[in-house]
């Protein structure tokens, strides 16, 4: 609703204007407790003391400066407070975690597509059917940490795949491990893209701290000295990142000198498809507008003859980067691959030299620059 108030709000503190608005709303018969969330959008002349907005922890009310009212990060950050979450920090800055909506992200109206960090996501309980709780002094662990986007798209296909791992001990603050895969709903995350992140937080609704971002190409290992007063160090190590269906990172967690394991001792993951199936792979080299590009693989319904069953997809891709996904498909089925560019100019050649390449068991099905058009498709298999 729009409320006209007879008040010169220039340079008044936002809290004072908030109180005045609440009183005026009550006078007009508005009861905020009838709503789960209420947002006041105040004009730019109000003094927010260098803030864009604020909200009350576990409360119903957010108060936002008009200039920021359409910015996703600001709105989601304040909703996060209303849902019970404190800030996400890094290196002494309470807002410094650039992997989380409760930390630092991009101020823009259409971005970012970013998730919450491992600690916040754990307490949201959104992905709890794939949570793992570990006590490292009681045993080491081997984890396949899922891409959150692939989890949301129903691509988890094994019991040993997890969204978040919570590490607990009696004398330690909880640690949360998550694969910060930059795709789909998390494609525009600002920091530690495609790394395994470790976040420290004591219980729900408290400040969290980003400890590290790990990958096998750079810093692959993080340690916590004298874990749980044991005199031995906790180790979290990324062994490899696997692109496929789903995308996941293989992680080992152990206490040195108590239950050591190494990446070399891990059981190799199967690379061959079952009998009667072949491996389909789609590789995309994006242009400077990767977020506009998406693709789908569908199989034909034998009863209707239509391509309805979406078995693999990727969208909101990173810019100027090669990405790929693969899946085992049936040799006896007809498939349709479709790629789309929301900008209508393809992935070549106005904003870069993009292309895509799809194969079945290494044999090329199609290679294309997907030049200056909005969509392109190919049907293949037993059709």
C-alpha positions as CSV (number, residue, x, y, z in Angstrom):
1,X,0.0,0.0,0.0
2,X,1.1,3.6,-0.5
3,X,0.9,5.9,2.5
4,X,1.1,9.7,2.3
5,X,2.4,11.1,5.6
6,X,2.3,14.8,6.6
7,X,5.9,14.9,7.6
8,X,9.1,16.5,6.3
9,X,11.4,13.5,6.5
10,X,14.5,15.2,5.2
11,X,17.5,14.1,7.3
12,X,15.3,12.4,9.9
13,X,16.7,9.1,11.2
14,X,15.2,6.1,9.5
15,X,14.2,4.6,12.9
16,X,12.2,7.8,13.7
17,X,10.4,7.7,10.4
18,X,9.8,4.0,10.8
19,X,8.0,4.7,14.2
20,X,6.0,7.5,12.6
21,X,4.9,5.3,9.7
22,X,3.9,2.4,12.1
23,X,1.7,4.8,14.1
24,X,0.1,6.2,10.9
25,X,-0.6,2.7,9.6
26,X,-2.2,1.7,12.9
27,X,-4.4,4.8,12.7
28,X,-5.5,3.7,9.3
29,X,-6.4,0.2,10.6
30,X,-3.4,-1.6,9.2
31,X,-2.3,-4.6,11.4
32,X,1.2,-5.8,10.4
33,X,0.8,-9.0,12.4
34,X,-1.7,-10.2,9.8
35,X,1.3,-10.6,7.4
36,X,4.4,-12.8,7.5
37,X,6.7,-10.0,6.2
38,X,6.2,-6.2,5.9
39,X,8.5,-3.8,4.1
40,X,8.7,0.0,4.5
41,X,10.2,1.7,1.5
42,X,11.3,5.2,2.6
43,X,12.3,8.2,0.4
44,X,16.0,9.0,-0.3
45,X,15.9,12.1,1.9
46,X,15.7,9.9,5.0
47,X,18.9,9.4,6.9
48,X,19.8,5.7,7.0
49,X,23.3,6.5,8.4
50,X,25.1,5.0,5.4
51,X,23.0,1.9,5.3
52,X,20.8,0.7,2.4
53,X,18.3,-1.1,4.6
54,X,17.8,-2.9,7.9
55,X,15.5,-5.6,9.3
56,X,14.7,-7.2,12.7
57,X,16.1,-10.6,13.5
58,X,13.2,-13.1,13.4
59,X,10.8,-10.1,13.0
60,X,8.2,-9.2,10.4
61,X,9.6,-5.8,9.4
62,X,12.2,-4.6,6.9
63,X,13.0,-0.9,6.2
64,X,14.6,-0.1,2.9
65,X,15.9,3.1,1.3
66,X,14.0,3.8,-1.9
67,X,17.2,3.7,-4.1
68,X,17.8,0.0,-3.1
69,X,14.2,-1.3,-3.1
70,X,14.5,-3.2,-6.4
71,X,18.0,-4.7,-5.7
72,X,17.8,-8.4,-5.2
73,X,20.8,-8.7,-2.9
74,X,19.5,-6.0,-0.5
75,X,16.0,-7.4,-0.4
76,X,17.2,-11.0,0.2
77,X,19.7,-9.9,2.8
78,X,17.0,-8.3,4.8
79,X,14.6,-11.2,4.4
80,X,17.5,-13.4,5.7
81,X,17.5,-11.3,8.9
82,X,13.7,-11.6,9.2
83,X,14.1,-15.4,8.8
84,X,16.5,-15.5,11.7
85,X,20.0,-15.1,10.2
86,X,22.9,-12.9,11.3
87,X,25.6,-11.6,9.0
88,X,28.3,-13.7,7.2
89,X,31.8,-12.4,7.6
90,X,35.4,-13.0,6.5
91,X,38.8,-11.8,7.8
92,X,37.4,-9.5,10.5
93,X,34.7,-7.9,8.3
94,X,31.2,-8.9,9.5
95,X,29.9,-8.6,5.9
96,X,33.0,-10.0,4.3
97,X,31.8,-13.4,3.1
98,X,31.4,-13.1,-0.6
99,X,29.8,-16.5,-1.0
100,X,26.6,-15.6,0.9
101,X,23.5,-13.3,0.7
102,X,24.2,-12.4,4.3
103,X,27.7,-11.2,3.4
104,X,28.8,-9.2,0.4
105,X,27.3,-9.5,-3.1
106,X,26.6,-7.3,-6.1
107,X,24.3,-4.3,-5.8
108,X,22.1,-4.5,-9.0
109,X,18.5,-4.9,-9.9
110,X,18.8,-8.1,-11.9
111,X,21.7,-9.9,-10.1
112,X,22.9,-11.8,-8.3
113,X,21.8,-15.4,-8.5
114,X,23.4,-16.4,-5.3
115,X,22.7,-18.8,-2.5
116,X,23.4,-18.6,1.2
117,X,26.5,-20.1,2.7
118,X,26.8,-23.6,4.2
119,X,26.0,-22.5,7.7
120,X,22.9,-20.4,6.8
121,X,21.7,-23.1,4.4
122,X,22.0,-25.8,7.0
123,X,19.8,-23.9,9.4
124,X,17.3,-23.0,6.7
125,X,16.9,-26.8,6.4
126,X,16.2,-26.5,2.7
127,X,18.4,-29.4,1.6
128,X,18.3,-31.5,4.8
129,X,17.7,-34.8,3.1
130,X,21.3,-34.5,1.8
131,X,22.9,-33.2,5.1
132,X,25.8,-35.0,6.8
133,X,26.9,-34.6,10.4
134,X,30.5,-35.6,11.2
135,X,32.6,-36.0,14.3
136,X,36.1,-36.4,12.9
137,X,37.8,-37.7,16.1
138,X,35.4,-40.7,15.8
139,X,36.3,-41.4,12.2
140,X,37.4,-40.0,8.9
141,X,35.0,-39.2,6.1
142,X,34.9,-39.3,2.3
143,X,32.2,-37.0,0.9
144,X,30.9,-36.2,-2.6
145,X,29.6,-32.6,-2.2
146,X,26.8,-31.8,-4.6
147,X,26.3,-28.6,-6.6
148,X,23.2,-27.0,-5.0
149,X,21.7,-26.3,-8.4
150,X,22.0,-29.9,-9.5
151,X,20.4,-31.0,-6.2
152,X,17.5,-28.7,-6.8
153,X,17.1,-30.1,-10.3
154,X,16.8,-33.6,-8.9
155,X,20.2,-34.9,-10.3
156,X,21.5,-36.5,-7.1
157,X,21.9,-40.2,-7.9
158,X,23.8,-41.8,-5.1
159,X,23.4,-42.0,-1.3
160,X,27.0,-40.7,-0.7
161,X,26.2,-37.3,-2.3
162,X,25.6,-34.4,0.1
163,X,24.7,-30.8,0.0
164,X,26.2,-29.7,3.3
165,X,28.4,-31.4,5.9
166,X,28.4,-30.1,9.5
167,X,31.5,-30.9,11.5
168,X,30.9,-31.0,15.3
169,X,33.0,-31.7,18.4
170,X,32.4,-30.9,22.1
171,X,35.1,-28.3,22.3
172,X,34.9,-26.7,18.8
173,X,32.6,-24.3,17.0
174,X,30.7,-26.0,14.2
175,X,32.1,-26.0,10.7
176,X,30.0,-26.3,7.6
177,X,31.4,-27.6,4.3
178,X,29.6,-26.9,1.0
179,X,30.5,-27.0,-2.8
180,X,30.1,-23.4,-4.0
181,X,29.4,-24.4,-7.6
182,X,28.8,-21.3,-9.7
183,X,25.9,-22.5,-11.8
184,X,22.1,-22.0,-12.1
185,X,20.7,-20.5,-8.9
186,X,24.2,-19.8,-7.7
187,X,25.7,-18.8,-11.1
188,X,26.5,-15.2,-10.1
189,X,28.0,-15.8,-6.7
190,X,30.7,-13.2,-6.1
191,X,33.5,-15.1,-4.4
192,X,35.2,-18.5,-4.2
193,X,33.4,-19.7,-7.3
194,X,33.5,-23.5,-8.0
195,X,35.4,-24.0,-4.7
196,X,34.5,-26.0,-1.6
197,X,33.9,-23.5,1.2
198,X,34.4,-24.0,5.0
199,X,32.3,-21.7,7.2
200,X,32.4,-21.4,11.0
201,X,29.2,-20.6,13.0
202,X,28.1,-21.3,16.6
203,X,24.5,-22.5,16.4
204,X,21.6,-21.0,14.4
205,X,21.0,-17.2,14.1
206,X,24.6,-16.1,14.8
207,X,27.4,-14.5,12.9
208,X,29.2,-16.8,10.6
209,X,32.8,-16.6,9.3
210,X,34.2,-17.9,6.1
211,X,37.4,-19.9,6.8
212,X,38.5,-21.0,3.4
213,X,37.7,-21.8,-0.2
214,X,39.4,-24.9,-1.6
215,X,39.9,-26.6,-5.0
216,X,42.3,-29.2,-6.3
217,X,44.0,-26.7,-8.6
218,X,45.1,-24.2,-6.0
219,X,44.7,-24.4,-2.2
220,X,43.3,-27.9,-1.8
221,X,43.8,-28.3,2.0
222,X,42.7,-26.5,5.1
223,X,43.8,-27.4,8.7
224,X,42.6,-26.5,12.2
225,X,45.3,-26.9,14.8
226,X,44.8,-29.0,17.9
227,X,41.4,-30.1,16.9
228,X,39.1,-30.6,20.0
229,X,42.1,-30.3,22.3
230,X,43.4,-33.6,20.9
231,X,46.9,-32.4,20.0
232,X,46.2,-33.4,16.4
233,X,45.1,-31.2,13.5
234,X,41.8,-31.5,11.6
235,X,42.3,-31.7,7.8
236,X,39.7,-30.9,5.1
237,X,41.0,-31.6,1.6
238,X,39.5,-31.4,-1.9
239,X,40.7,-34.3,-4.0
240,X,38.9,-33.6,-7.3
241,X,35.9,-31.8,-8.8
242,X,33.8,-33.9,-11.1
243,X,31.7,-32.3,-13.9
244,X,28.7,-34.4,-14.9
245,X,25.2,-35.3,-13.7
246,X,25.5,-34.2,-11.0
247,X,28.5,-31.9,-10.5
248,X,30.3,-32.7,-7.3
249,X,33.5,-32.2,-5.4
250,X,35.2,-35.2,-3.7
251,X,36.3,-34.2,-0.2
252,X,38.1,-36.0,2.6
253,X,38.0,-35.1,6.3
254,X,40.3,-36.6,8.9
255,X,42.4,-35.9,12.0
256,X,46.1,-36.2,11.4
257,X,47.7,-39.0,13.4
258,X,44.4,-40.5,14.4
259,X,42.5,-41.6,11.3
260,X,44.6,-40.5,8.3
261,X,43.4,-41.0,4.7
262,X,44.6,-39.6,1.4
263,X,43.1,-38.9,-2.0
264,X,45.2,-41.7,-3.4
265,X,43.3,-44.3,-1.4
266,X,39.9,-43.3,-2.7
267,X,37.9,-45.7,-4.9
268,X,37.9,-44.5,-8.5
269,X,34.5,-43.4,-9.7
270,X,32.9,-45.4,-12.5
271,X,33.3,-43.8,-15.9
272,X,31.5,-46.4,-18.1
273,X,27.8,-46.5,-18.7
274,X,25.7,-49.7,-18.1
275,X,25.0,-52.1,-20.9
276,X,22.6,-50.6,-23.4
277,X,23.5,-47.1,-22.6
278,X,26.1,-44.6,-24.0
279,X,27.6,-41.4,-22.5
280,X,26.2,-38.1,-23.8
281,X,28.3,-35.0,-23.3
282,X,27.5,-31.3,-24.0
283,X,30.4,-28.8,-23.9
284,X,29.7,-25.1,-24.2
285,X,32.2,-22.2,-24.6
286,X,30.2,-19.1,-23.7
287,X,30.5,-15.5,-24.8
288,X,30.5,-12.4,-22.6
289,X,26.9,-12.9,-21.7
290,X,26.9,-16.5,-20.4
291,X,23.9,-15.8,-18.2
292,X,21.7,-15.6,-21.2
293,X,22.6,-19.1,-22.4
294,X,20.9,-22.3,-21.5
295,X,20.4,-25.8,-23.0
296,X,18.2,-28.9,-22.5
297,X,18.3,-32.5,-23.4
298,X,14.9,-34.2,-23.6
299,X,13.9,-37.8,-24.5
300,X,10.9,-38.6,-26.6
301,X,7.8,-40.0,-25.0
302,X,6.9,-43.2,-27.0
303,X,3.2,-42.8,-26.3
304,X,2.8,-39.2,-27.4
305,X,5.8,-38.8,-29.7
306,X,6.6,-35.5,-28.0
307,X,9.8,-34.5,-26.3
308,X,8.7,-33.9,-22.7
309,X,11.1,-35.6,-20.3
310,X,13.9,-33.2,-19.5
311,X,16.8,-35.4,-18.4
312,X,19.7,-32.9,-18.4
313,X,20.1,-29.2,-18.6
314,X,22.4,-26.3,-17.8
315,X,21.5,-22.6,-17.7
316,X,22.7,-19.2,-16.4
317,X,26.2,-20.2,-17.5
318,X,29.4,-18.3,-16.5
319,X,30.7,-15.9,-19.1
320,X,33.7,-16.6,-21.3
321,X,34.2,-20.0,-19.9
322,X,34.0,-23.6,-21.1
323,X,31.5,-25.7,-19.1
324,X,30.3,-29.3,-19.7
325,X,27.8,-31.9,-18.4
326,X,27.4,-35.5,-19.3
327,X,24.9,-38.3,-18.6
328,X,24.3,-42.0,-19.7
329,X,21.5,-42.2,-22.2
330,X,19.6,-45.2,-23.6
331,X,20.8,-46.5,-27.0
332,X,17.2,-47.3,-28.1
333,X,15.7,-43.8,-27.5
334,X,15.2,-40.6,-29.5
335,X,16.6,-37.4,-28.0
336,X,16.4,-33.7,-28.7
337,X,19.1,-31.2,-27.7
338,X,18.1,-27.5,-27.7
339,X,20.2,-24.5,-26.9
340,X,18.8,-21.0,-26.3
341,X,20.2,-17.5,-26.0
342,X,17.9,-14.9,-24.3
343,X,19.7,-12.1,-26.0
344,X,18.8,-13.4,-29.4
345,X,22.4,-13.1,-30.8
346,X,23.7,-16.6,-30.0
347,X,27.1,-17.1,-28.5
348,X,29.2,-16.0,-31.5
349,X,30.4,-13.6,-32.6
350,X,29.2,-10.2,-31.3
351,X,30.3,-10.7,-27.7
352,X,32.9,-13.4,-28.0
353,X,33.9,-16.6,-29.9
354,X,31.5,-19.1,-28.3
355,X,30.6,-22.6,-29.6
356,X,29.1,-25.8,-28.4
357,X,30.0,-29.4,-29.1
358,X,27.8,-32.5,-28.3
359,X,29.0,-36.1,-28.4
360,X,27.8,-39.6,-27.7
361,X,30.6,-41.9,-26.7
362,X,33.1,-39.4,-28.0
363,X,31.5,-39.3,-31.5
364,X,30.4,-35.8,-32.6
365,X,26.7,-35.3,-32.9
366,X,27.0,-31.6,-33.6
367,X,29.5,-28.8,-33.4
368,X,28.2,-25.3,-33.8
369,X,29.1,-21.6,-33.2
370,X,25.4,-20.9,-32.6
371,X,25.8,-17.6,-34.4
372,X,23.4,-14.7,-34.1
373,X,20.2,-16.5,-33.4
374,X,18.0,-17.1,-30.3
375,X,17.7,-20.9,-30.4
376,X,19.0,-24.1,-32.2
377,X,18.2,-27.8,-31.8
378,X,19.0,-31.2,-33.1
379,X,17.3,-34.6,-32.9
380,X,19.4,-37.7,-32.6
381,X,19.3,-41.3,-31.5
382,X,16.7,-44.0,-32.5
383,X,14.0,-41.7,-33.8
